[in-house]
Amino acid sequence: MPKEAEPPSYSTLATSLSQTAFSSPVSGDGCCSTLLVGGDREFNVNGFENFTKFTGFAEVGLSYLVVAIIGPQSSGKSTLLNHLFHTNFKEMDAFRGRSQTTKGIWVAKCPTIHPFTLVMDMEGTDGKERGEDTAFEKQTTLFALAVADVVLINIWCHDIGREHASNKPLLNTVFQVMMRLFGPRKTTLIFVIRDKTKTPLENLESELRNDIQKIWASAPKPEAHKETPLSEFFNVEVVALSNYEEKEDAFKAEVAGMRQKFIHNELAGDRQAVVPASGFSLSLQEIWEKIKKNRDLDIPSIKVLVATVRCEEIANEKYSAFAANEELKVISVHPGFGKKLSSMIYTCISGYDEEATYYDEGVKSVKRKQLEEKLLQFVQPKFQDLLELKRSFTLDKFKEAFDKDLDGVIKGFSVTARNSTESFMAQFDEGCADAVIKQANWDTSKVRDKLRRDIEAHVASVHADKIKNHCEAKLRELLSGPVEALLKQANNMTWPTIRRRLREAESAFSGSAAAISGFEMDEQTKAKIDANLEKYVRRIVEDKAKEEARRVLKHMEERFKTKFSYDSNSIPRVWNRRENIGAIARTAHSSSLEVLSVMAVIRLDGDDDGHKIQATLNSALLDKDMSTTTNDLLASNTWEEVPSSKTLIIPLKCKELWEEFKENTKDIVSKAIAEQANAPLQLPPWVIGCLIFVGYNAITRLIRNPLYLGVGVILVAFLLVTPLWCWFASLW
């Protein structure tokens, strides 16, 4: 008889699995019998996970078969499984008496049958150890029906036909719990008649089928299955085996015949609720928990639950592997971004499809879509970064090429801008096409529109700069020189003339920006350019006025020298005794003061600005020596009725400049006075005529006397040459 062994340990993978093997006359290596549900009704999660890893069960997909056995205690269930599937479940030792051997639910792998055959050895029913407590046997029976493709039902031959035999409560339980399932799950039931007698199998099978049909008919059914025949739920097979202890050879031969049916896969049911092997552990756990809590089983919903969990796990694994791919760190800087990323996403999703092939189609599709969305969400920032990079690169290249194409030319600006814009937008579109990910339907129009706006903004900026530079250069050429000359010639017509030239310049350039550039502009842009040019025209005049105001002292001195040292015909003055130096100096001072008056205030808006300034300056500076008033008209920082924005020289500064001017020109007047004092006395013409008339007789005598004539000629020559000499000397 077989030798007993201690229950297995599950502390480590290889050790625990090797320790679970029990000796059997026919057991092979690799069956790895493992406790699935203990007698305390707790599911051995770690043990079964180790079992699936060690046996490779998790990788077989749908290519597996689950066989379970139920039946009375000590009816030889474990012995049958060990001979049928070459497993090593613990068997009863007959010499110790009939008692419970298998506690809970055990699983093992059949090492000699392909596809993978998972065998479950269930705790026996109707055992004395549990007494009247039949809850566990119902739970294990329901569990076997819920998860197994083939259920072996061990019954004694002598119980067939007996109303209260041990098989009747078992069959009644089987059919009742089957009615609690969501719908018909066609399971193969193999009734194994143990210790057959001389009664022909045909008779035993007929009688057994009748008994089964009666039990089915009498079993309570839900309304949905009141009229459902037994065949909708079960494929029923009947097998009879000889007594193992008395006819061992016959028993082994009959079991070998049964094994052939499993080898040729002739016994599997419809497998409607089958789940992939990778999710089988989770499915078993969920089913057992529901059974423990006495809740109705919904096999399809459990299938969906398992599919949900496993597909979620597969999707997460694929996503993590995708996110950790080193290629993603450098892919954005290489050509073919879209093609490469599309391929990577396709590979990831294909891997998911391959691993999730056998799970519920609806769940698989939902999780596949979620995985795809997560992958796209992960790569979208890289896609957006690439688009932004392409936008920035295209914009920089456009600026470089556009500025080169223009090369300072304004004419034909519109055509150049249009051609360059379309060319670089087409280049950007090509770059976007290269970046497109097949699995995504992302809109690139926003980035494209932004690029176009940036290009148009740059074109407008360049256009405005070129128009500005061109017009400003022309305006400077048109105004700077004339305004400077007018300010140097400062008189009462200076500012009216400047204002006239200002209006002429504004009129000449108003509305000409578009015509100059050949660039289409809207009315608002045209108006803006014209307004800017008007401001620039005024700024040219104002800047020139400020520049000349800083040199007003020099201009005043030049004006004084011109008016004092030259007559109205621009002929240098000879400071003889006839010249009135005081009157000439006063006139020159007045003219110089006019320069200061013109330079003191900007008068671009009319003569009203600063019209009192010259009178104030004359009164305060030119006439102060003749004035008896003690009021200082220039003791202020502002001019009356003139805003500070138009003031170039404040009153106090005018006073300082005047004092400095007088100090600088004082020597000129002093030299003129000294020169006049040294000039020879010159008789008026009428005096000379009178002398000739009165001295006629003397002159006659002088001419007649050679001596007197010579002296007279010398005297006349002296009188005539002396003025000419003084005139020439003044020229030098």
C-alpha positions in Angstrom: 0.0 0.0 0.0 1.1 3.6 -0.5 3.2 5.3 2.2 1.8 8.3 3.9 3.7 11.6 4.0 3.4 14.8 5.9 1.4 17.8 4.4 3.5 20.1 2.2 5.2 23.3 3.2 4.9 26.5 1.2 7.7 28.7 2.5 9.7 28.7 -0.7 9.0 28.0 -4.3 11.1 25.1 -5.3 11.4 23.6 -1.8 7.7 23.8 -1.0 6.6 22.3 -4.3 9.1 19.5 -4.0 7.9 18.7 -0.5 4.3 18.4 -1.5 4.8 15.3 -3.6 3.5 12.1 -2.1 4.6 8.6 -3.3 2.4 6.8 -5.7 3.0 3.6 -7.7 2.5 5.5 -10.9 3.2 9.2 -10.1 5.7 11.0 -12.3 7.9 14.0 -11.8 6.5 17.5 -12.1 2.9 17.0 -10.8 3.5 19.3 -7.8 0.4 18.5 -5.8 -0.5 21.6 -3.8 -3.1 22.6 -1.3 -5.6 25.0 -2.9 -8.3 25.4 -0.2 -7.6 24.2 3.3 -10.0 22.5 5.6 -10.4 25.9 7.3 -11.9 27.1 4.0 -9.0 29.6 3.4 -7.7 29.9 -0.2 -4.0 29.3 -0.4 -3.0 32.2 -2.6 0.7 32.0 -2.3 0.8 28.2 -2.7 -1.2 28.3 -5.9 0.8 31.3 -7.3 4.0 29.2 -6.7 2.3 26.2 -8.4 1.5 28.2 -11.5 5.0 29.7 -11.7 6.8 26.3 -11.1 4.7 24.4 -13.6 4.5 27.1 -16.2 0.7 27.1 -16.0 0.4 30.9 -16.4 1.9 30.8 -19.9 -0.5 28.2 -21.5 -3.3 30.7 -22.4 -6.5 28.8 -23.0 -4.8 25.5 -23.8 -5.6 23.7 -20.6 -8.2 21.4 -19.1 -9.5 21.3 -15.5 -10.6 18.0 -14.1 -12.2 17.6 -10.6 -13.4 14.6 -8.7 -16.2 14.5 -6.1 -17.7 11.7 -4.2 -18.1 10.0 -0.9 -15.3 9.9 1.6 -12.9 6.9 1.3 -14.3 6.0 -2.1 -10.9 5.9 -3.8 -11.0 9.3 -5.4 -7.3 10.1 -4.9 -6.3 6.6 -6.0 -8.2 7.0 -9.2 -6.6 10.4 -9.9 -3.1 9.1 -9.3 -3.6 6.2 -11.7 -5.5 8.2 -14.3 -3.3 11.3 -14.4 -0.1 10.1 -12.8 -0.4 12.6 -9.9 0.8 12.0 -6.4 -2.2 12.9 -4.2 -2.2 11.4 -0.7 -4.1 8.1 -0.6 -5.9 6.4 2.2 -3.9 3.6 4.1 -6.4 0.8 4.3 -4.5 -0.9 7.1 -5.3 2.1 9.3 -9.0 1.9 8.7 -11.4 4.1 6.6 -11.0 7.7 7.6 -10.7 11.1 5.9 -7.5 11.4 3.8 -8.0 14.5 1.7 -8.8 17.6 3.6 -9.9 20.6 1.6 -9.1 20.9 -2.1 -5.8 19.9 -3.7 -4.5 20.5 -7.2 -1.8 18.9 -9.3 -0.5 18.8 -12.8 -0.9 15.8 -15.0 2.7 15.4 -16.3 1.8 13.0 -19.1 -1.1 14.6 -20.9 -1.1 17.6 -23.2 -2.6 20.2 -23.2 -1.9 21.1 -19.6 -4.3 19.2 -17.4 -5.0 20.6 -14.0 -6.4 18.0 -11.6 -8.4 18.8 -8.4 -8.8 16.3 -5.6 -11.8 17.4 -3.5 -12.6 16.5 0.1 -15.0 13.6 0.2 -18.7 14.0 1.1 -20.7 12.3 3.7 -17.8 12.0 6.0 -18.0 11.3 9.7 -15.4 14.0 10.5 -17.8 16.8 9.5 -20.9 15.0 10.8 -24.2 16.8 9.9 -22.3 19.9 8.6 -22.8 19.6 4.9 -22.0 23.2 4.0 -18.4 22.5 3.1 -19.3 19.6 0.8 -21.8 21.8 -1.0 -19.3 24.5 -1.3 -16.6 22.2 -2.8 -19.2 20.6 -5.1 -20.3 24.0 -6.4 -16.6 25.1 -6.7 -15.9 22.0 -8.8 -18.8 22.6 -11.1 -17.9 26.3 -11.5 -14.3 25.8 -12.4 -13.9 22.3 -13.9 -14.4 21.3 -17.5 -14.8 17.6 -16.5 -16.2 16.4 -13.1 -15.6 12.8 -12.1 -18.4 11.6 -9.7 -17.3 8.6 -7.7 -20.2 6.3 -6.7 -20.4 2.8 -5.4 -21.9 0.2 -7.8 -24.1 -1.3 -5.1 -25.7 2.1 -4.5 -27.2 2.3 -8.0 -31.0 1.7 -7.7 -31.2 2.4 -4.0 -33.4 5.3 -3.0 -31.4 6.4 0.0 -27.9 5.5 -1.1 -25.0 8.0 -0.7 -25.1 9.0 -4.3 -28.6 10.5 -4.1 -27.8 13.4 -1.7 -24.7 14.1 -3.7 -26.4 14.3 -7.1 -29.2 16.3 -5.6 -26.6 18.8 -4.3 -24.9 18.9 -7.7 -28.1 19.7 -9.6 -29.3 22.3 -7.0 -26.1 24.3 -7.0 -25.9 24.1 -10.8 -29.3 25.9 -11.0 -27.7 28.8 -9.1 -25.3 29.5 -11.9 -26.0 32.5 -14.2 -26.8 30.2 -17.2 -26.1 26.8 -18.5 -22.4 26.0 -18.5 -22.1 22.6 -20.2 -19.9 20.5 -18.0 -18.9 16.9 -18.7 -20.1 14.7 -15.8 -18.4 11.3 -15.7 -20.1 8.9 -13.3 -17.4 6.5 -12.2 -19.0 3.3 -10.9 -16.6 1.8 -8.5 -16.2 -1.9 -7.7 -18.5 -3.0 -10.6 -20.2 -6.4 -10.4 -21.2 -9.0 -13.0 -24.2 -6.8 -14.0 -23.6 -5.6 -17.5 -22.5 -1.9 -17.8 -25.4 -1.2 -20.2 -27.9 -2.2 -17.5 -26.1 -0.2 -14.9 -25.8 2.8 -17.2 -29.5 2.7 -18.1 -30.6 2.5 -14.5 -28.1 5.2 -13.5 -29.4 7.6 -16.2 -32.9 7.0 -15.1 -32.0 7.8 -11.6 -30.2 10.9 -12.8 -33.1 12.1 -14.8 -35.5 11.6 -11.8 -33.1 13.6 -9.6 -32.9 16.3 -12.2 -36.7 16.5 -12.6 -37.2 16.7 -8.8 -34.4 19.2 -8.2 -35.7 22.8 -7.5 -35.1 25.0 -10.5 -35.4 28.8 -11.1 -38.2 30.0 -13.4 -35.8 30.5 -16.3 -34.9 26.8 -16.3 -38.1 25.1 -15.3 -38.3 23.3 -18.7 -34.6 23.1 -19.4 -33.4 19.5 -20.1 -30.4 18.0 -18.4 -28.5 17.9 -21.7 -28.4 21.8 -21.7 -26.2 21.7 -18.5 -24.3 18.4 -18.7 -22.7 15.9 -21.0 -23.2 12.7 -19.0 -20.7 9.8 -19.4 -20.7 6.5 -17.4 -17.6 4.4 -16.7 -17.4 1.3 -14.5 -14.1 0.2 -12.8 -13.2 -3.0 -11.1 -12.2 -3.2 -7.4 -8.7 -1.8 -7.1 -7.7 -4.1 -4.2 -9.1 -7.3 -5.6 -8.6 -6.8 -9.4 -5.7 -4.3 -9.6 -4.6 -5.3 -13.1 -8.2 -5.0 -14.5 -8.5 -1.6 -12.7 -5.4 -0.3 -14.2 -6.4 -1.4 -17.7 -9.8 0.2 -17.4 -8.2 3.4 -16.1 -5.8 3.4 -19.0 -8.8 3.3 -21.4 -10.2 6.3 -19.6 -6.9 8.1 -20.0 -7.0 7.8 -23.7 -10.2 9.9 -23.8 -8.3 12.7 -22.0 -5.3 12.4 -24.2 -7.5 12.8 -27.3 -9.4 15.6 -25.6 -12.8 13.9 -26.1 -14.4 14.9 -22.8 -14.1 18.7 -22.5 -17.4 20.7 -22.3 -18.3 23.9 -24.1 -15.7 26.0 -22.1 -17.9 29.1 -22.4 -16.6 30.7 -19.2 -13.0 29.7 -19.6 -10.4 32.3 -18.6 -6.8 32.5 -19.7 -4.4 30.6 -17.5 -2.7 33.8 -16.4 -6.0 34.9 -14.8 -7.0 31.6 -13.5 -5.7 32.1 -10.0 -7.6 35.3 -9.6 -10.8 33.6 -11.0 -10.5 30.8 -8.5 -10.1 33.2 -5.6 -13.1 35.3 -6.7 -15.3 32.2 -7.2 -14.3 30.7 -3.8 -14.9 34.0 -2.0 -18.4 34.2 -3.4 -19.1 30.6 -2.5 -17.8 31.1 1.0 -20.1 34.1 1.5 -23.0 32.0 0.2 -23.6 34.4 -2.7 -25.1 33.4 -6.1 -22.4 32.7 -8.7 -22.4 34.6 -11.9 -19.8 32.9 -14.0 -19.9 35.4 -16.8 -19.5 38.3 -14.4 -16.5 36.5 -12.8 -15.1 36.0 -16.2 -15.5 39.7 -16.8 -13.9 40.5 -13.4 -10.9 38.3 -14.1 -10.6 39.8 -17.5 -10.7 43.3 -16.1 -8.0 42.6 -13.5 -5.7 40.7 -15.8 -6.1 43.1 -18.8 -5.5 46.0 -16.4 -2.3 44.3 -15.2 -1.2 43.5 -18.8 -1.9 47.1 -19.9 0.0 48.5 -16.9 3.0 46.2 -17.6 3.0 47.3 -21.3 2.7 51.0 -20.4 5.5 50.8 -17.8 7.8 49.1 -20.3 6.9 51.7 -23.0 7.5 54.6 -20.6 10.9 53.2 -19.6 12.1 52.8 -23.2 15.3 54.7 -23.5 14.5 55.6 -27.2 11.8 58.0 -26.0 14.5 60.3 -24.6 16.2 60.9 -27.9 13.4 60.2 -30.4 12.2 63.8 -30.5 15.4 65.1 -32.0 15.6 62.6 -34.8 13.8 62.6 -38.2 10.9 60.2 -38.5 9.5 61.0 -35.1 5.9 60.1 -36.0 6.8 56.9 -37.9 9.1 55.7 -35.1 6.6 56.5 -32.3 3.7 55.0 -34.2 5.7 51.8 -34.6 6.6 51.8 -30.8 2.9 52.3 -29.9 1.8 49.6 -32.3 4.4 47.2 -30.9 3.2 47.9 -27.3 -0.5 47.5 -28.2 0.2 44.3 -30.2 2.0 42.9 -27.2 -1.1 43.7 -25.1 -3.4 42.0 -27.7 -1.2 38.9 -27.7 -1.3 38.5 -24.0 -4.9 39.4 -23.6 -6.2 37.3 -26.5 -8.2 34.9 -24.5 -9.9 37.3 -22.1 -13.4 38.7 -22.5 -13.6 40.6 -25.8 -15.5 43.6 -24.3 -13.2 44.0 -21.4 -10.1 43.5 -23.6 -11.3 46.2 -26.0 -12.0 48.7 -23.2 -8.6 48.1 -21.6 -6.9 48.3 -25.0 -8.5 51.6 -25.7 -7.5 52.9 -22.2 -3.9 51.7 -22.8 -3.8 53.4 -26.2 -5.2 56.6 -24.6 -2.5 56.4 -21.8 0.2 55.9 -24.3 -1.0 58.8 -26.4 -1.3 61.0 -23.3 2.3 60.0 -22.4 3.8 61.0 -25.8 1.6 64.0 -26.5 3.9 66.4 -24.5 6.8 65.2 -26.7 4.6 65.7 -29.8 3.7 69.2 -28.7 7.4 70.0 -27.8 8.4 68.8 -31.3 5.8 70.9 -33.0 6.9 73.9 -30.9 10.5 73.1 -31.9 9.6 72.9 -35.5 7.6 76.2 -35.2 10.5 78.0 -33.6 13.0 76.5 -36.1 10.8 77.4 -39.1 10.3 81.0 -37.8 14.0 81.5 -37.3 14.8 80.2 -40.8 12.1 82.4 -42.2 13.5 85.5 -40.6 17.0 84.7 -41.9 15.8 83.9 -45.4 13.3 86.8 -45.6 15.9 89.4 -44.5 18.3 88.0 -47.0 15.8 88.1 -49.8 14.9 91.7 -49.1 18.5 92.9 -48.8 17.4 96.4 -48.1 14.9 96.6 -51.0 11.5 98.0 -50.4 9.9 97.8 -53.8 8.3 94.4 -54.2 8.1 93.8 -50.5 4.6 92.3 -50.8 5.5 89.7 -53.4 8.6 88.7 -51.4 6.7 88.4 -48.2 4.0 86.3 -49.7 6.3 83.9 -51.5 8.5 83.4 -48.4 5.5 82.9 -46.2 4.0 80.2 -48.3 7.3 78.4 -48.8 8.1 78.2 -45.1 4.5 77.2 -44.2 4.8 74.4 -46.7 8.1 73.3 -45.0 6.3 73.4 -41.6 3.5 71.2 -43.0 6.0 68.7 -44.2 7.6 68.6 -40.7 4.2 68.1 -39.1 3.4 65.3 -41.5 6.7 63.6 -40.4 5.7 64.0 -36.7 2.1 62.7 -37.1 1.3 59.6 -35.0 -1.0 57.2 -36.8 -2.9 56.2 -33.6 -3.6 59.8 -32.7 -5.9 62.3 -34.4 -4.2 65.4 -32.9 -4.9 68.8 -34.4 -1.8 70.8 -35.4 -3.8 73.8 -36.7 -3.2 75.8 -33.5 0.6 75.6 -33.8 0.3 76.2 -37.5 -1.8 79.3 -36.9 0.6 80.5 -34.3 3.5 80.1 -36.8 1.6 82.1 -39.4 0.7 84.8 -36.9 4.4 85.0 -35.9 5.5 85.2 -39.5 3.0 87.8 -40.3 4.0 89.8 -37.2 7.6 89.6 -38.3 6.7 90.7 -41.8 4.7 93.6 -40.4 7.6 94.5 -38.1 10.1 94.4 -40.9 7.8 96.4 -43.2 7.2 99.0 -40.5 10.9 99.3 -39.9 11.8 99.6 -43.5 9.1 102.2 -44.1 10.1 104.0 -41.0 13.8 104.0 -41.9 13.1 105.0 -45.5 10.7 107.8 -44.7 12.7 109.1 -41.8 15.8 109.3 -43.9 13.9 111.2 -46.5 12.4 113.5 -43.9 15.7 114.1 -42.2 17.1 115.0 -45.6 14.2 117.3 -46.3 14.0 119.1 -43.0 17.2 118.9 -41.0 19.3 121.3 -43.1 16.6 123.9 -43.8 15.4 123.9 -40.2 19.0 124.4 -39.0 19.6 127.2 -41.5 16.3 128.9 -40.5 17.1 128.7 -36.8 20.6 130.2 -37.4 19.0 133.1 -39.4 16.6 133.6 -36.5 14.1 136.4 -37.2 10.4 137.0 -37.0 9.7 134.7 -40.0 11.8 131.7 -38.7 9.0 129.8 -37.1 6.2 130.6 -39.7 8.7 129.3 -42.3 9.5 126.2 -40.3 5.7 125.5 -39.8 5.2 125.8 -43.6 8.0 123.4 -44.4 6.6 121.0 -41.7 3.2 120.9 -43.4 4.8 120.4 -46.8 6.7 117.4 -45.5 3.7 115.9 -43.8 1.7 116.3 -47.0 4.4 114.8 -49.1 4.6 111.6 -47.1 1.1 111.2 -45.9 -0.4 108.0 -47.3 2.7 107.1 -49.3 3.9 104.2 -47.1 2.0 101.5 -48.9 2.9 103.0 -52.3 6.6 103.1 -51.4 6.7 99.5 -50.3 4.3 97.9 -52.6 2.8 96.1 -49.6 -0.9 95.8 -49.1 -2.0 97.3 -45.8 -5.3 97.9 -44.1 -6.6 101.4 -43.4 -5.7 101.0 -39.7 -2.1 100.2 -40.5 -1.8 103.0 -43.0 -3.3 105.5 -40.5 -0.8 104.3 -37.8 2.2 104.7 -40.1 1.0 108.2 -41.2 0.5 109.2 -37.5 4.0 107.9 -36.6 5.5 109.9 -39.5 3.7 113.0 -38.4 5.2 112.6 -34.9 8.6 111.9 -36.4 8.4 115.1 -38.5 7.7 117.2 -35.4 10.4 115.3 -33.5 13.0 116.2 -36.2 12.2 119.9 -35.8 12.0 119.7 -32.1 15.3 117.8 -31.8 17.0 120.3 -34.2 15.6 123.2 -32.2 16.9 121.7 -29.0 20.3 121.1 -30.6 20.6 124.7 -31.8 19.3 126.1 -28.5 22.3 124.5 -26.8 24.5 126.6 -29.1 22.4 129.8 -28.9 25.3 131.7 -27.3 27.5 131.0 -30.3 24.7 132.0 -32.7 24.2 135.3 -30.8 27.9 136.1 -31.0 28.0 135.4 -34.7 24.9 137.5 -35.2 26.4 140.4 -33.3 29.7 140.3 -35.2 27.8 140.2 -38.5 25.6 143.2 -37.6 28.3 145.2 -35.9 31.3 144.7 -38.1 29.5 144.8 -41.5 27.1 147.2 -43.0 23.9 146.4 -44.8 25.8 145.6 -48.0 28.0 143.1 -46.0 31.0 145.5 -46.5 33.3 145.7 -43.4 32.9 148.9 -41.5 35.7 151.5 -41.2 35.6 153.0 -37.8 36.1 156.6 -38.8 34.9 159.5 -36.8 31.6 159.6 -38.8 30.4 156.1 -37.5 28.0 156.1 -34.6 29.4 153.0 -32.7 26.7 153.2 -29.9 23.8 153.0 -32.4 25.4 150.3 -34.4 26.1 148.2 -31.2 22.5 148.7 -30.0 21.2 147.5 -33.4 23.6 144.5 -33.2 22.5 143.7 -29.6 18.8 143.9 -30.6 19.4 141.5 -33.5 21.3 139.1 -31.2 18.5 139.2 -28.7 16.2 138.3 -31.5 18.2 135.1 -31.9 17.7 134.3 -28.2 14.0 135.0 -28.5 13.6 132.7 -31.4 15.5 129.9 -29.7 13.7 130.2 -26.3 10.5 128.5 -27.3 9.3 125.9 -29.8 6.5 127.5 -31.9 5.1 124.6 -34.1 1.5 125.2 -33.2 1.2 128.9 -34.0 2.5 132.3 -33.2 0.6 132.5 -30.0 3.3 130.4 -28.4 5.9 132.8 -27.0 4.7 135.9 -28.8 5.5 138.0 -25.8 9.0 136.6 -25.3 10.9 139.1 -27.5 9.2 142.1 -25.9 10.0 140.7 -22.5 13.6 140.1 -23.4 13.9 143.6 -24.9 12.4 145.2 -21.9 14.4 143.2 -19.4 17.8 143.1 -21.1 18.1 145.6 -23.9 16.3 148.5 -22.2 17.3 147.9 -18.6 19.8 150.7 -18.6 17.1 153.2 -19.5 14.5 151.6 -17.2 13.9 152.8 -13.7 11.8 149.7 -12.7 13.3 147.3 -10.1 11.1 144.4 -11.2 13.1 141.6 -12.7 11.0 140.2 -15.6 13.3 137.2 -16.0 13.3 135.9 -12.4 11.3 132.8 -13.3 11.6 129.2 -14.6 8.7 129.5 -17.0 7.5 131.8 -19.7 4.0 133.2 -19.4 1.4 131.2 -21.2 4.0 128.8 -22.5 4.0 125.1 -21.4 7.3 123.6 -20.2 7.2 121.0 -22.9 7.7 123.8 -25.5 10.3 125.7 -23.5 13.9 125.4 -24.7 15.5 128.2 -22.7 13.9 129.3 -19.4 13.9 133.1 -18.5 16.6 132.7 -15.9 18.9 131.0 -18.4 18.2 133.7 -20.9 19.5 136.3 -18.4 22.6 134.3 -17.8 23.2 133.8 -21.5 22.8 137.6 -22.1 25.3 138.5 -19.4 27.8 136.0 -20.9 27.1 137.3 -24.4 27.7 140.9 -23.4 30.9 139.9 -21.7 32.1 138.0 -24.8 31.3 140.9 -27.2 32.5 143.7 -25.1 36.0 143.6 -26.6 34.6 143.9 -30.1 32.9 147.2 -29.2 36.0 148.4 -27.3 38.3 147.7 -30.3 35.9 149.6 -32.6 35.9 152.6 -30.3 39.7 152.6 -30.0 40.1 152.4 -33.8 37.7 155.3 -34.3 39.7 157.4 -31.8 42.9 156.8 -33.8 41.3 157.7 -37.1 42.7 161.0 -38.8 40.5 164.0 -38.9 38.7 164.4 -42.3 37.2 167.6 -43.5 33.7 167.5 -44.9 33.6 168.2 -48.7 31.8 171.5 -48.3 34.6 172.8 -46.1 37.1 171.9 -48.8 35.0 173.8 -51.4 34.9 176.9 -49.3 38.6 176.8 -48.8 39.2 176.6 -52.5 36.9 179.5 -53.2 38.4 181.7 -50.6 42.0 180.8 -51.5 41.7 181.1 -55.2 44.2 184.0 -55.5 46.7 182.2 -53.3 46.3 179.1 -55.4 47.0 181.1 -58.6 50.1 182.6 -57.1 51.2 179.1 -55.9 50.8 177.6 -59.4 52.8 180.4 -61.0 55.7 180.0 -58.5 57.5 176.7 -59.0 58.6 176.5 -55.5 55.1 177.1 -54.1 53.7 174.6 -56.7 56.0 171.8 -55.6 55.1 172.3 -51.9 51.4 172.5 -52.9 51.5 169.2 -54.8 53.2 167.4 -51.9 50.5 168.7 -49.5 47.6 167.6 -51.7 49.1 164.2 -52.3 49.4 163.8 -48.6 45.8 164.7 -48.0 44.5 162.3 -50.6 46.8 159.3 -49.9 46.2 159.3 -46.1 42.4 158.2 -46.3 43.1 155.6 -48.9 45.9 154.1 -46.8 43.6 153.9 -43.8 40.9 152.2 -45.9 43.3 149.5 -47.1 44.7 149.1 -43.7 41.2 148.3 -42.4 40.8 145.6 -45.0 43.8 143.8 -43.8 
